[in-house]
């Protein structure tokens, strides 16, 4: 909820009309990338610079797509529609589930709820609080954004591999913030996976994956007497 309000206020400060801010949230639905884009416009930047900033921040969605692709099956038009909901929160909720059906369920319903709330709060911020630019910092709305991302990350810091990956990514991003364009530090932080990468034993599979489900089924099926005799 604070994200959408902050975006609506930022859009008004940047000179966007209410309908433009609402259309932006409805068609793009990209959270931080939207805020970065309108801040560029508000600072006098060009549309090309705003789009570039948004695209750089949203490059992380490529990784989300790779993670969620095995679970979001179906015809291309269905997968394209579902990709509109692919944000940090939906991917985090879905990937935390062990079974495929619950990953799909978590992804879809988290996405639908957040999509509705995001668009509603964008309208509230742009139409009802357009003249309350200081409200974002006074009420600490800007602080809730990194806090929410930390809340998404925290449950994943349960083992050394995850902690090494997170620490390495944070160090890379922190080193680049002062010298790189917006969005580049986040993309470069993806190199942190190298700190936690390790080769899996041959034949292993992630819990809940098709290979894992097949292996579990095979282990649970009793062998016939004929095959046991052989």
N, CA, C and O of each residue as an XYZ file, in Angstrom:
920
protein
N       0.814     -1.213      0.000
C       0.000      0.000      0.000
C       0.850      1.267      0.000
O       0.571      2.157     -0.803
N       1.876      1.405      0.855
C       2.685      2.635      0.819
C       3.358      2.853     -0.536
O       3.547      3.995     -0.953
N       3.724      1.762     -1.231
C       4.377      1.908     -2.529
C       3.507      2.695     -3.488
O       3.964      3.652     -4.112
N       2.244      2.287     -3.605
C       1.341      2.926     -4.547
C       1.090      4.379     -4.207
O       1.048      5.229     -5.096
N       0.920      4.679     -2.905
C       0.724      6.066     -2.476
C       1.951      6.895     -2.831
O       1.828      8.006     -3.348
N       3.136      6.353     -2.553
C       4.372      7.074     -2.870
C       4.496      7.311     -4.368
O       4.927      8.384     -4.790
N       4.122      6.322     -5.177
C       4.191      6.504     -6.621
C       3.191      7.551     -7.095
O       3.515      8.377     -7.948
N       1.971      7.520     -6.546
C       0.981      8.510     -6.938
C       1.429      9.926     -6.621
O       1.264     10.831     -7.439
N       2.002     10.125     -5.422
C       2.502     11.448     -5.039
C       3.675     11.857     -5.927
O       3.749     13.001     -6.375
N       4.588     10.922     -6.180
C       5.739     11.219     -7.042
C       5.295     11.576     -8.453
O       5.884     12.452     -9.086
N       4.262     10.906     -8.948
C       3.739     11.204    -10.282
C       3.178     12.614    -10.345
O       3.412     13.347    -11.306
N       2.427     12.988     -9.301
C       1.873     14.345     -9.255
C       2.990     15.377     -9.181
O       2.917     16.411     -9.846
N       4.021     15.115     -8.383
C       5.150     16.040     -8.276
C       5.883     16.177     -9.602
O       6.434     17.234     -9.909
N       5.888     15.090    -10.395
C       6.585     15.113    -11.687
C       5.748     15.766    -12.788
O       6.228     15.945    -13.908
N       4.505     16.121    -12.478
C       3.667     16.794    -13.456
C       2.721     15.890    -14.221
O       2.084     16.347    -15.169
N       2.605     14.631    -13.848
C       1.691     13.717    -14.529
C       0.264     13.972    -14.074
O       0.012     14.267    -12.906
N      -0.660     13.854    -15.008
C      -2.067     13.936    -14.665
C      -2.491     12.646    -13.937
O      -1.799     11.629    -13.983
N      -3.632     12.722    -13.276
C      -4.115     11.564    -12.534
C      -4.309     10.368    -13.464
O      -3.937      9.245    -13.122
N      -4.892     10.608    -14.642
C      -5.147      9.500    -15.559
C      -3.849      8.906    -16.087
O      -3.781      7.708    -16.361
N      -2.809      9.742    -16.234
C      -1.518      9.240    -16.706
C      -0.869      8.344    -15.654
O      -0.324      7.288    -15.971
N      -0.937      8.783    -14.395
C      -0.375      7.961    -13.315
C      -1.133      6.640    -13.200
O      -0.525      5.586    -13.016
N      -2.453      6.699    -13.308
C      -3.265      5.482    -13.207
C      -2.998      4.543    -14.371
O      -2.893      3.331    -14.181
N      -2.886      5.097    -15.584
C      -2.605      4.269    -16.755
C      -1.222      3.629    -16.649
O      -1.026      2.483    -17.055
N      -0.275      4.371    -16.104
C       1.082      3.848    -15.931
C       1.064      2.623    -15.017
O       1.680      1.603    -15.326
N       0.350      2.729    -13.883
C       0.276      1.598    -12.955
C      -0.490      0.428    -13.548
O      -0.137     -0.730    -13.328
N      -1.542      0.734    -14.304
C      -2.369     -0.316    -14.884
C      -1.609     -1.102    -15.947
O      -1.731     -2.325    -16.019
N      -0.831     -0.411    -16.767
C      -0.166     -1.059    -17.900
C       1.227     -1.582    -17.570
O       1.676     -2.566    -18.159
N       1.904     -0.940    -16.644
C       3.299     -1.325    -16.361
C       3.395     -2.198    -15.111
O       3.993     -3.272    -15.162
N       2.819     -1.760    -13.989
C       2.827     -2.532    -12.743
C       4.239     -3.030    -12.408
O       4.514     -4.230    -12.402
N       5.113     -2.071    -12.131
C       6.516     -2.432    -11.915
C       7.120     -1.834    -10.651
O       8.335     -1.902    -10.463
N       6.307     -1.256     -9.789
C       6.786     -0.809     -8.493
C       7.924      0.187     -8.549
O       7.761      1.311     -9.023
N       9.091     -0.240     -8.057
C      10.250      0.640     -7.973
C      10.667      1.220     -9.306
O      11.144      2.354     -9.360
N      10.500      0.470    -10.385
C      10.856      0.970    -11.709
C       9.970      2.151    -12.096
O      10.441      3.090    -12.738
N       8.708      2.116    -11.718
C       7.814      3.234    -11.992
C       8.239      4.475    -11.217
O       8.270      5.578    -11.763
N       8.566      4.288     -9.943
C       9.000      5.412     -9.116
C      10.276      6.025     -9.682
O      10.403      7.248     -9.748
N      11.220      5.180    -10.090
C      12.474      5.684    -10.658
C      12.217      6.486    -11.930
O      12.837      7.525    -12.153
N      11.295      5.995    -12.765
C      11.012      6.678    -14.029
C      10.403      8.059    -13.807
O      10.813      9.026    -14.449
N       9.427      8.159    -12.902
C       8.792      9.464    -12.678
C       9.742     10.422    -11.964
O       9.639     11.636    -12.140
N      10.659      9.898    -11.166
C      11.650     10.768    -10.535
C      12.584     11.368    -11.574
O      12.988     12.525    -11.453
N      12.931     10.590    -12.594
C      13.761     11.116    -13.684
C      13.019     12.231    -14.415
O      13.597     13.271    -14.731
N      11.722     12.002    -14.682
C      10.917     13.026    -15.349
C      10.789     14.263    -14.468
O      10.889     15.388    -14.957
N      10.571     14.059    -13.177
C      10.449     15.182    -12.256
C      11.718     16.003    -12.149
O      11.663     17.204    -11.884
N      12.862     15.365    -12.354
C      14.148     16.071    -12.305
C      14.501     16.721    -13.632
O      15.590     17.274    -13.789
N      13.570     16.654    -14.599
C      13.809     17.287    -15.889
C      14.400     16.375    -16.935
O      14.795     16.840    -18.004
N      14.473     15.083    -16.656
C      15.030     14.142    -17.624
C      14.077     13.877    -18.775
O      12.889     14.192    -18.697
N      14.601     13.302    -19.835
C      13.795     12.998    -21.013
C      13.040     11.689    -20.825
O      13.305     10.918    -19.903
N      12.101     11.464    -21.718
C      11.338     10.215    -21.674
C      12.254      9.018    -21.900
O      12.067      7.960    -21.298
N      13.247      9.193    -22.775
C      14.192      8.108    -23.039
C      14.969      7.752    -21.776
O      15.173      6.576    -21.474
N      15.404      8.783    -21.035
C      16.142      8.536    -19.791
C      15.254      7.843    -18.760
O      15.718      6.962    -18.037
N      13.982      8.233    -18.688
C      13.053      7.618    -17.739
C      12.801      6.162    -18.093
O      12.794      5.293    -17.221
N      12.593      5.901    -19.383
C      12.353      4.522    -19.823
C      13.582      3.658    -19.573
O      13.465      2.505    -19.157
N      14.761      4.220    -19.829
C      16.007      3.476    -19.613
C      16.177      3.110    -18.141
O      16.551      1.984    -17.810
N      15.898      4.075    -17.261
C      16.009      3.801    -15.819
C      15.048      2.689    -15.406
O      15.413      1.798    -14.639
N      13.819      2.746    -15.919
C      12.847      1.710    -15.592
C      13.244      0.347    -16.121
O      13.090     -0.665    -15.436
N      13.758      0.323    -17.347
C      14.171     -0.953    -17.944
C      15.333     -1.571    -17.176
O      15.354     -2.781    -16.952
N      16.289     -0.757    -16.776
C      17.434     -1.286    -16.040
C      16.993     -1.894    -14.711
O      17.472     -2.956    -14.313
N      16.076     -1.210    -14.032
C      15.590     -1.752    -12.767
C      14.800     -3.038    -12.974
O      14.828     -3.931    -12.127
N      14.097     -3.130    -14.094
C      13.248     -4.295    -14.338
C      13.970     -5.453    -15.007
O      13.353     -6.480    -15.292
N      15.267     -5.309    -15.264
C      16.007     -6.439    -15.824
C      16.006     -7.639    -14.890
O      16.176     -8.777    -15.328
N      15.814     -7.381    -13.611
C      15.760     -8.490    -12.657
C      14.576     -9.408    -12.929
O      14.561    -10.557    -12.488
N      13.581     -8.898    -13.658
C      12.427     -9.729    -13.992
C      12.808    -10.892    -14.904
O      12.092    -11.892    -14.964
N      13.927    -10.770    -15.612
C      14.410    -11.896    -16.426
C      14.701    -13.101    -15.537
O      14.360    -14.236    -15.868
N      15.339    -12.829    -14.404
C      15.624    -13.915    -13.462
C      14.332    -14.473    -12.876
O      14.207    -15.682    -12.681
N      13.365    -13.591    -12.594
C      12.081    -14.065    -12.079
C      11.414    -14.997    -13.088
O      10.839    -16.021    -12.720
N      11.501    -14.626    -14.363
C      10.894    -15.450    -15.397
C      11.508    -16.835    -15.474
O      10.806    -17.827    -15.670
N      12.821    -16.898    -15.319
C      13.504    -18.191    -15.345
C      13.045    -19.053    -14.170
O      12.835    -20.256    -14.326
N      12.890    -18.439    -12.994
C      12.470    -19.173    -11.801
C      11.044    -19.698    -11.940
O      10.753    -20.827    -11.547
N      10.158    -18.876    -12.501
C       8.736    -19.212    -12.525
C       8.297    -19.946    -13.787
O       7.195    -20.494    -13.816
N       9.112    -19.974    -14.815
C       8.715    -20.579    -16.090
C       8.215    -22.023    -15.957
O       7.204    -22.356    -16.575
N       8.870    -22.895    -15.185
C       8.367    -24.278    -15.093
C       6.978    -24.391    -14.475
O       6.291    -25.389    -14.690
N       6.556    -23.393    -13.715
C       5.274    -23.464    -13.024
C       4.150    -22.752    -13.770
O       2.979    -23.082    -13.583
N       4.491    -21.785    -14.609
C       3.472    -21.018    -15.333
C       3.362    -21.560    -16.751
O       3.803    -20.927    -17.710
N       2.782    -22.714    -16.864
C       2.672    -23.381    -18.153
C       1.369    -22.987    -18.849
O       0.494    -22.357    -18.256
N       1.265    -23.371    -20.117
C       0.061    -23.078    -20.884
C       0.401    -22.419    -22.202
O       1.579    -22.260    -22.525
N      -0.614    -22.029    -22.981
C      -0.376    -21.362    -24.253
C       0.330    -20.021    -24.049
O       0.319    -19.468    -22.950
N       0.938    -19.509    -25.103
C       1.760    -18.298    -24.987
C       0.973    -17.112    -24.460
O       1.496    -16.317    -23.679
N      -0.308    -16.983    -24.888
C      -1.098    -15.826    -24.455
C      -1.381    -15.871    -22.960
O      -1.454    -14.831    -22.305
N      -1.542    -17.080    -22.419
C      -1.785    -17.210    -20.990
C      -0.529    -16.868    -20.206
O      -0.594    -16.176    -19.189
N       0.622    -17.355    -20.682
C       1.878    -17.049    -20.004
C       2.208    -15.558    -20.098
O       2.756    -14.975    -19.162
N       1.867    -14.948    -21.242
C       2.094    -13.505    -21.394
C       1.235    -12.715    -20.415
O       1.697    -11.736    -19.828
N      -0.017    -13.139    -20.239
C      -0.901    -12.458    -19.290
C      -0.403    -12.619    -17.858
O      -0.427    -11.668    -17.076
N       0.046    -13.820    -17.518
C       0.546    -14.059    -16.169
C       1.833    -13.290    -15.889
O       2.110    -12.932    -14.745
N       2.611    -13.039    -16.926
C       3.868    -12.319    -16.725
C       3.634    -10.880    -16.273
O       4.542    -10.256    -15.722
N       2.439    -10.342    -16.493
C       2.120     -8.996    -16.018
C       2.175     -8.922    -14.498
O       2.363     -7.841    -13.939
N       2.015    -10.047    -13.829
C       2.020    -10.088    -12.369
C       3.390    -10.433    -11.803
O       3.519    -10.623    -10.594
N       4.412    -10.518    -12.639
C       5.727    -10.982    -12.194
C       6.523     -9.842    -11.570
O       7.210     -9.087    -12.258
N       6.411     -9.740    -10.258
C       7.154     -8.756     -9.488
C       7.864     -9.470     -8.342
O       7.750    -10.686     -8.187
N       8.589     -8.708     -7.551
C       9.377     -9.304     -6.466
C       8.499    -10.109     -5.503
O       8.832    -11.238     -5.141
N       7.378     -9.515     -5.096
C       6.543    -10.141     -4.082
C       5.921    -11.446     -4.577
O       5.928    -12.446     -3.859
N       5.387    -11.444     -5.789
C       4.738    -12.655     -6.291
C       5.752    -13.781     -6.477
O       5.466    -14.939     -6.172
N       6.928    -13.438     -6.976
C       7.963    -14.450     -7.169
C       8.454    -14.993     -5.832
O       8.714    -16.189     -5.701
N       8.581    -14.114     -4.838
C       9.038    -14.545     -3.519
C       8.034    -15.495     -2.876
O       8.416    -16.536     -2.341
N       6.749    -15.139     -2.927
C       5.716    -15.984     -2.332
C       5.638    -17.325     -3.052
O       5.564    -18.375     -2.414
N       5.655    -17.288     -4.381
C       5.522    -18.520     -5.155
C       6.718    -19.448     -4.962
O       6.543    -20.644     -4.734
N       7.920    -18.908     -5.051
C       9.110    -19.755     -4.969
C       9.336    -20.322     -3.579
O      10.136    -21.242     -3.407
N       8.636    -19.779     -2.578
C       8.764    -20.314     -1.217
C       7.939    -21.581     -1.021
O       8.105    -22.276     -0.018
N       7.054    -21.890     -1.965
C       6.214    -23.085     -1.861
C       6.936    -24.289     -2.451
O       7.707    -24.158     -3.401
N       6.677    -25.465     -1.877
C       7.370    -26.673     -2.323
C       6.636    -27.409     -3.438
O       7.263    -28.082     -4.257
N       5.320    -27.286     -3.472
C       4.548    -27.988     -4.484
C       4.161    -27.047     -5.615
O       3.880    -25.870     -5.390
N       4.148    -27.581     -6.836
C       3.892    -26.750     -8.013
C       2.529    -26.075     -7.948
O       2.410    -24.896     -8.279
N       1.513    -26.795     -7.530
C       0.167    -26.197     -7.525
C       0.097    -25.031     -6.549
O      -0.601    -24.050     -6.806
N       0.819    -25.129     -5.421
C       0.817    -24.026     -4.478
C       1.681    -22.876     -4.949
O       1.423    -21.726     -4.594
N       2.706    -23.163     -5.744
C       3.495    -22.073     -6.326
C       2.634    -21.259     -7.284
O       2.660    -20.028     -7.269
N       1.870    -21.965     -8.118
C       0.969    -21.256     -9.034
C      -0.095    -20.472     -8.267
O      -0.391    -19.323     -8.592
N      -0.660    -21.109     -7.247
C      -1.694    -20.463     -6.443
C      -1.143    -19.203     -5.768
O      -1.764    -18.142     -5.821
N       0.025    -19.330     -5.135
C       0.629    -18.186     -4.449
C       0.969    -17.063     -5.403
O       0.761    -15.889     -5.097
N       1.495    -17.429     -6.566
C       1.858    -16.417     -7.567
C       0.622    -15.659     -8.045
O       0.615    -14.428     -8.066
N      -0.413    -16.385     -8.424
C      -1.599    -15.769     -9.013
C      -2.332    -14.874     -8.020
O      -2.634    -13.722     -8.329
N      -2.620    -15.396     -6.831
C      -3.424    -14.624     -5.898
C      -2.656    -13.481     -5.257
O      -3.227    -12.425     -4.985
N      -1.377    -13.679     -5.013
C      -0.560    -12.557     -4.535
C      -0.523    -11.462     -5.590
O      -0.653    -10.280     -5.273
N      -0.344    -11.862     -6.846
C      -0.290    -10.885     -7.925
C      -1.588    -10.128     -8.112
O      -1.572     -8.910     -8.295
N      -2.717    -10.830     -8.070
C      -4.008    -10.177     -8.276
C      -4.319     -9.189     -7.149
O      -4.795     -8.082     -7.401
N      -4.048     -9.594     -5.911
C      -4.313     -8.702     -4.777
C      -3.420     -7.471     -4.842
O      -3.893     -6.349     -4.659
N      -2.129     -7.675     -5.102
C      -1.209     -6.545     -5.157
C      -1.503     -5.639     -6.347
O      -1.354     -4.421     -6.247
N      -1.917     -6.218     -7.467
C      -2.260     -5.411     -8.639
C      -3.431     -4.482     -8.316
O      -3.405     -3.301     -8.663
N      -4.456     -5.020     -7.652
C      -5.614     -4.201     -7.292
C      -5.229     -3.110     -6.284
O      -5.622     -1.952     -6.434
N      -4.457     -3.490     -5.256
C      -4.068     -2.522     -4.228
C      -3.148     -1.458     -4.811
O      -3.281     -0.278     -4.485
N      -2.223     -1.861     -5.664
C      -1.277     -0.917     -6.272
C      -2.015      0.144     -7.084
O      -1.718      1.333     -6.974
N      -2.962     -0.283     -7.887
C      -3.687      0.672     -8.717
C      -4.602      1.571     -7.890
O      -4.750      2.754     -8.195
N      -5.216      1.015     -6.847
C      -6.072      1.819     -5.987
C      -5.262      2.874     -5.235
O      -5.664      4.036     -5.168
N      -4.126      2.474     -4.670
C      -3.317      3.422     -3.901
C      -2.610      4.428     -4.807
O      -2.321      5.545     -4.377
N      -2.328      4.051     -6.046
C      -1.804      5.034     -7.002
C      -2.816      6.153     -7.200
O      -2.465      7.332     -7.208
N      -4.065      5.770     -7.357
C      -5.128      6.760     -7.528
C      -5.263      7.635     -6.283
O      -5.454      8.846     -6.396
N      -5.165      7.032     -5.100
C      -5.241      7.800     -3.856
C      -4.100      8.809     -3.780
O      -4.316      9.972     -3.438
N      -2.887      8.364     -4.098
C      -1.736      9.252     -4.020
C      -1.771     10.363     -5.048
O      -1.439     11.507     -4.738
N      -2.173     10.036     -6.280
C      -2.165     11.025     -7.360
C      -3.325     12.006     -7.262
O      -3.165     13.188     -7.566
N      -4.496     11.525     -6.837
C      -5.677     12.384     -6.803
C      -5.923     13.013     -5.435
O      -6.273     14.189     -5.341
N      -5.741     12.236     -4.390
C      -6.080     12.735     -3.068
C      -4.934     13.353     -2.296
O      -5.164     14.186     -1.419
N      -3.711     12.968     -2.597
C      -2.556     13.467     -1.837
C      -1.525     14.140     -2.731
O      -0.342     14.190     -2.394
N      -1.972     14.654     -3.863
C      -1.031     15.230     -4.839
C      -0.280     16.439     -4.306
O       0.818     16.744     -4.771
N      -0.863     17.128     -3.336
C      -0.201     18.318     -2.788
C       0.523     18.020     -1.482
O       0.957     18.937     -0.786
N       0.654     16.739     -1.148
C       1.279     16.350      0.120
C       2.600     15.640     -0.132
O       2.839     14.540      0.366
N       3.451     16.291     -0.915
C       4.728     15.677     -1.264
C       5.594     15.341     -0.068
O       6.315     14.343     -0.086
N       5.534     16.175      0.992
C       6.350     15.930      2.181
C       5.817     14.784      3.021
O       6.488     14.317      3.941
N       4.609     14.330      2.705
C       4.008     13.242      3.473
C       4.837     11.964      3.382
O       4.889     11.188      4.337
N       5.482     11.744      2.242
C       6.260     10.523      2.027
C       7.378     10.406      3.056
O       7.579      9.346      3.647
N       8.109     11.509      3.267
C       9.213     11.470      4.227
C       8.736     11.683      5.658
O       9.303     11.112      6.590
N       7.688     12.508      5.846
C       7.178     12.783      7.192
C       6.613     11.531      7.841
O       6.867     11.270      9.017
N       5.856     10.763      7.090
C       5.261      9.542      7.607
C       6.157      8.326      7.446
O       5.791      7.224      7.854
N       7.320      8.518      6.858
C       8.249      7.403      6.693
C       7.846      6.412      5.622
O       8.269      5.257      5.648
N       7.012      6.867      4.661
C       6.575      5.966      3.601
C       7.765      5.500      2.765
O       7.803      4.356      2.312
N       8.743      6.400      2.561
C       9.907      6.018      1.772
C      10.711      4.920      2.458
O      11.366      4.125      1.784
N      10.672      4.863      3.778
C      11.428      3.834      4.515
C      10.752      2.475      4.438
O      11.412      1.450      4.611
N       9.449      2.446      4.183
C       8.749      1.160      4.126
C       9.131      0.360      2.880
O       8.987     -0.862      2.857
N       9.616      1.045      1.849
C       9.947      0.348      0.603
C      11.137     -0.592      0.797
O      11.009     -1.782      0.510
N      12.308     -0.102      1.279
C      13.397     -1.062      1.534
C      13.062     -2.049      2.642
O      13.545     -3.181      2.632
N      12.229     -1.624      3.606
C      11.850     -2.535      4.685
C      11.058     -3.717      4.142
O      11.231     -4.848      4.597
N      10.198     -3.458      3.178
C       9.403     -4.543      2.592
C      10.290     -5.526      1.835
O      10.088     -6.737      1.915
N      11.271     -5.008      1.103
C      12.178     -5.896      0.379
C      13.034     -6.712      1.346
O      13.337     -7.875      1.080
N      13.420     -6.106      2.458
C      14.173     -6.852      3.465
C      13.315     -7.963      4.057
O      13.818     -9.049      4.344
N      12.022     -7.700      4.244
C      11.113     -8.724      4.763
C      10.985     -9.891      3.789
O      10.851    -11.040      4.210
N      11.026     -9.600      2.485
C      10.986    -10.675      1.493
C      12.265    -11.501      1.518
O      12.239    -12.715      1.311
N      13.372    -10.837      1.770
C      14.674    -11.514      1.745
C      14.930    -12.326      3.007
O      15.541    -13.393      2.947
N      14.470    -11.830      4.143
C      14.872    -12.396      5.441
C      14.631    -13.900      5.570
O      15.529    -14.608      6.026
N      13.452    -14.426      5.189
C      13.230    -15.874      5.356
C      14.184    -16.732      4.533
O      14.346    -17.919      4.814
N      14.817    -16.144      3.518
C      15.703    -16.925      2.661
C      17.132    -16.991      3.211
O      17.978    -17.697      2.662
N      17.394    -16.270      4.274
C      18.739    -16.274      4.849
C      18.864    -17.368      5.895
O      19.386    -17.147      6.988
N      18.382    -18.541      5.547
C      18.326    -19.641      6.517
C      19.542    -20.546      6.483
O      19.705    -21.388      7.366
N      20.401    -20.393      5.481
C      21.597    -21.237      5.427
C      22.773    -20.431      4.897
O      22.613    -19.306      4.424
N      23.946    -21.023      4.985
C      25.164    -20.307      4.614
C      25.186    -19.918      3.142
O      25.675    -18.842      2.799
N      24.662    -20.776      2.265
C      24.680    -20.474      0.838
C      23.869    -19.219      0.530
O      24.321    -18.348     -0.213
N      22.671    -19.132      1.103
C      21.826    -17.960      0.888
C      22.468    -16.710      1.471
O      22.408    -15.637      0.871
N      23.075    -16.848      2.627
C      23.698    -15.677      3.261
C      24.896    -15.194      2.458
O      25.096    -13.987      2.317
N      25.696    -16.115      1.928
C      26.844    -15.699      1.098
C      26.371    -14.983     -0.159
O      26.945    -13.972     -0.564
N      25.316    -15.519     -0.772
C      24.782    -14.908     -1.979
C      24.275    -13.500     -1.699
O      24.579    -12.566     -2.441
N      23.504    -13.349     -0.629
C      22.944    -12.044     -0.276
C      24.041    -11.041      0.071
O      23.986     -9.885     -0.350
N      25.029    -11.479      0.831
C      26.107    -10.579      1.233
C      26.909    -10.121      0.026
O      27.227     -8.939     -0.103
N      27.234    -11.050     -0.851
C      28.008    -10.692     -2.049
C      27.215     -9.725     -2.933
O      27.766     -8.745     -3.433
N      25.919    -10.004     -3.126
C      25.085     -9.106     -3.923
C      24.993     -7.725     -3.319
O      25.033     -6.729     -4.041
N      24.869     -7.649     -1.987
C      24.788     -6.351     -1.313
C      26.089     -5.564     -1.465
O      26.062     -4.350     -1.666
N      27.214     -6.246     -1.370
C      28.503     -5.573     -1.520
C      28.683     -5.029     -2.939
O      29.176     -3.917     -3.125
N      28.281     -5.818     -3.934
C      28.394     -5.371     -5.326
C      27.508     -4.146     -5.563
O      27.953     -3.151     -6.135
N      26.252     -4.226     -5.119
C      25.327     -3.102     -5.312
C      25.811     -1.855     -4.573
O      25.774     -0.750     -5.114
N      26.265     -2.042     -3.334
C      26.743     -0.906     -2.550
C      27.946     -0.224     -3.182
O      28.077      0.999     -3.118
N      28.826     -1.014     -3.792
C      30.014     -0.439     -4.414
C      29.687      0.347     -5.682
O      30.433      1.247     -6.066
N      28.571      0.006     -6.332
C      28.230      0.635     -7.611
C      27.233      1.777     -7.509
O      27.060      2.526     -8.470
N      26.574      1.927     -6.368
C      25.521      2.939     -6.248
C      26.016      4.336     -6.606
O      25.324      5.087     -7.293
N      27.209      4.681     -6.141
C      27.704      6.047     -6.333
C      28.247      6.304     -7.738
O      28.422      7.458     -8.128
N      28.515      5.246     -8.499
C      29.194      5.449     -9.787
C      28.402      4.944    -10.982
O      28.731      5.284    -12.119
N      27.374      4.148    -10.757
C      26.649      3.540    -11.877
C      25.264      4.170    -12.016
O      24.724      4.686    -11.037
N      24.680      4.136    -13.219
C      23.323      4.656    -13.422
C      22.315      3.861    -12.606
O      22.580      2.716    -12.241
N      21.145      4.462    -12.313
C      20.106      3.744    -11.564
C      19.729      2.435    -12.247
O      19.550      2.384    -13.464
N      19.613      1.405    -11.466
C      19.241      0.099    -12.001
C      20.418     -0.826    -12.215
O      20.292     -2.039    -12.045
N      21.564     -0.271    -12.587
C      22.742     -1.101    -12.847
C      23.225     -1.816    -11.588
O      23.553     -3.000    -11.666
N      23.286     -1.143    -10.413
C      23.713     -1.864     -9.203
C      22.835     -3.073     -8.881
O      23.333     -4.107     -8.435
N      21.522     -2.938     -9.109
C      20.623     -4.052     -8.818
C      20.891     -5.224     -9.754
O      20.927     -6.380     -9.333
N      21.079     -4.900    -11.045
C      21.354     -5.954    -12.021
C      22.691     -6.619    -11.718
O      22.803     -7.844    -11.744
N      23.708     -5.803    -11.430
C      25.038     -6.351    -11.145
C      25.037     -7.192     -9.877
O      25.828     -8.127     -9.752
N      24.149     -6.865     -8.929
C      24.083     -7.631     -7.685
C      23.722     -9.087     -7.944
O      23.964     -9.951     -7.101
N      23.142     -9.358     -9.114
C      22.828    -10.734     -9.463
C      24.056    -11.618     -9.553
O      23.951    -12.842     -9.470
N      25.225    -11.003     -9.724
C      26.464    -11.783     -9.750
C      26.758    -12.418     -8.395
O      27.626    -13.282     -8.277
N      26.025    -11.979     -7.378
C      26.215    -12.569     -6.060
C      25.902    -14.052     -6.019
O      26.341    -14.754     -5.108
N      25.144    -14.539     -7.000
C      24.826    -15.976     -7.014
C      26.089    -16.819     -7.169
O      26.109    -17.989     -6.785
N      27.145    -16.223     -7.732
C      28.388    -16.970     -7.899
C      28.990    -17.358     -6.547
O      29.690    -18.365     -6.434
N      28.709    -16.547     -5.525
C      29.254    -16.847     -4.200
C      28.581    -18.066     -3.587
O      29.173    -18.752     -2.754
N      27.346    -18.338     -3.996
C      26.644    -19.475     -3.430
C      26.482    -20.629     -4.382
O      25.841    -21.626     -4.052
N      27.063    -20.504     -5.573
C      26.884    -21.554     -6.582
C      27.685    -22.789     -6.222
O      28.833    -22.718     -5.783
N      27.046    -23.900     -6.423
C      27.756    -25.171     -6.260
C      27.090    -26.200     -7.159
O      25.880    -26.148     -7.382
N      27.860    -27.110     -7.660
C      27.326    -28.117     -8.578
C      26.519    -29.146     -7.799
O      26.964    -29.663     -6.774
N      25.326    -29.433     -8.305
C      24.483    -30.443     -7.677
C      24.914    -31.840     -8.095
O      25.386    -32.039     -9.215
N      24.755    -32.802     -7.203
C      25.072    -34.182     -7.584
C      24.209    -34.624     -8.760
O      23.052    -34.223     -8.883
N      24.786    -35.447     -9.612
C      24.071    -35.944    -10.781
C      22.809    -36.683    -10.363
O      22.843    -37.567     -9.506
N      21.693    -36.305    -10.984
C      20.433    -36.967    -10.694
C      19.627    -36.321     -9.594
O      18.509    -36.753     -9.311
N      20.186    -35.269     -8.950
C      19.423    -34.603     -7.902
C      18.428    -33.651     -8.520
O      18.588    -33.228     -9.665
N      17.398    -33.311     -7.759
C      16.368    -32.409     -8.259
C      15.823    -31.590     -7.114
O      15.834    -32.015     -5.959
N      15.342    -30.398     -7.456
C      14.754    -29.532     -6.454
C      13.441    -30.134     -5.953
O      12.704    -30.734     -6.736
N      13.136    -29.985     -4.657
C      11.848    -30.457     -4.152
C      10.709    -29.772     -4.877
O      10.730    -28.557     -5.072
N       9.712    -30.552     -5.278
C       8.560    -29.986     -5.953
C       8.696    -29.886     -7.442
O       7.715    -29.602     -8.128
N       9.911    -30.115     -7.983
C      10.094    -30.050     -9.428
C       9.547    -31.317    -10.064
O       9.338    -32.313     -9.371
N       9.307    -31.298    -11.392
C       8.797    -32.496    -12.047
C       9.701    -33.702    -11.854
O       9.220    -34.813    -11.626
N      11.018    -33.487    -11.945
C      11.944    -34.602    -11.762
C      11.853    -35.158    -10.344
O      11.908    -36.368    -10.125
N      11.709    -34.224     -9.374
C      11.605    -34.665     -7.990
C      10.310    -35.419     -7.752
O      10.291    -36.444     -7.070
N       9.211    -34.898     -8.328
C       7.933    -35.588     -8.175
C       7.989    -36.974     -8.789
O       7.452    -37.927     -8.225
N       8.646    -37.095     -9.959
C       8.766    -38.389    -10.615
C       9.598    -39.353     -9.779
O       9.287    -40.538     -9.661
N      10.676    -38.800     -9.197
C      11.545    -39.645     -8.377
C      10.819    -40.124     -7.132
O      10.953    -41.279     -6.727
N      10.029    -39.204     -6.515
C       9.284    -39.606     -5.323
C       8.266    -40.686     -5.654
O       8.082    -41.626     -4.881
N       7.598    -40.558     -6.806
C       6.616    -41.549     -7.217
C       7.271    -42.902     -7.450
O       6.742    -43.942     -7.058
N       8.442    -42.869     -8.101
C       9.155    -44.113     -8.395
C       9.585    -44.815     -7.113
O       9.534    -46.040     -7.009
N      10.019    -43.995     -6.120
C      10.459    -44.607     -4.868
C       9.298    -45.194     -4.090
O       9.453    -46.184     -3.376
N       8.108    -44.565     -4.235
C       6.963    -45.030     -3.454
C       6.263    -46.233     -4.065
O       5.491    -46.901     -3.378
N       6.512    -46.533     -5.347
C       5.851    -47.654     -6.015
C       6.579    -48.951     -5.684
O       7.791    -49.039     -5.883
N       5.868    -49.961     -5.183
C       6.529    -51.245     -4.878
C       6.944    -51.946     -6.163
O       6.266    -51.858     -7.187
N       8.039    -52.623     -6.091
C       8.509    -53.368     -7.251
C       7.769    -54.691     -7.335
O       7.456    -55.311     -6.319
N       7.502    -55.101     -8.529
C       6.806    -56.373     -8.727
C       7.728    -57.531     -8.388
O       8.948    -57.391     -8.480
N       7.168    -58.683     -7.994
C       8.017    -59.858     -7.667
C       8.931    -60.258     -8.803
O      10.085    -60.625     -8.582
N       8.401    -60.185    -10.056
C       9.220    -60.573    -11.209
C      10.447    -59.690    -11.327
O      11.554    -60.186    -11.535
N      10.252    -58.337    -11.191
C      11.382    -57.426    -11.342
C      12.332    -57.570    -10.176
O      13.545    -57.429    -10.334
N      11.765    -57.863     -8.960
C      12.651    -58.044     -7.813
C      13.523    -59.263     -7.983
O      14.686    -59.272     -7.581
N      12.935    -60.327     -8.600
C      13.698    -61.544     -8.802
C      14.819    -61.318     -9.789
O      15.899    -61.894     -9.665
N      14.554    -60.471    -10.774
C      15.617    -60.198    -11.736
C      16.739    -59.401    -11.104
O      17.722    -59.081    -11.774
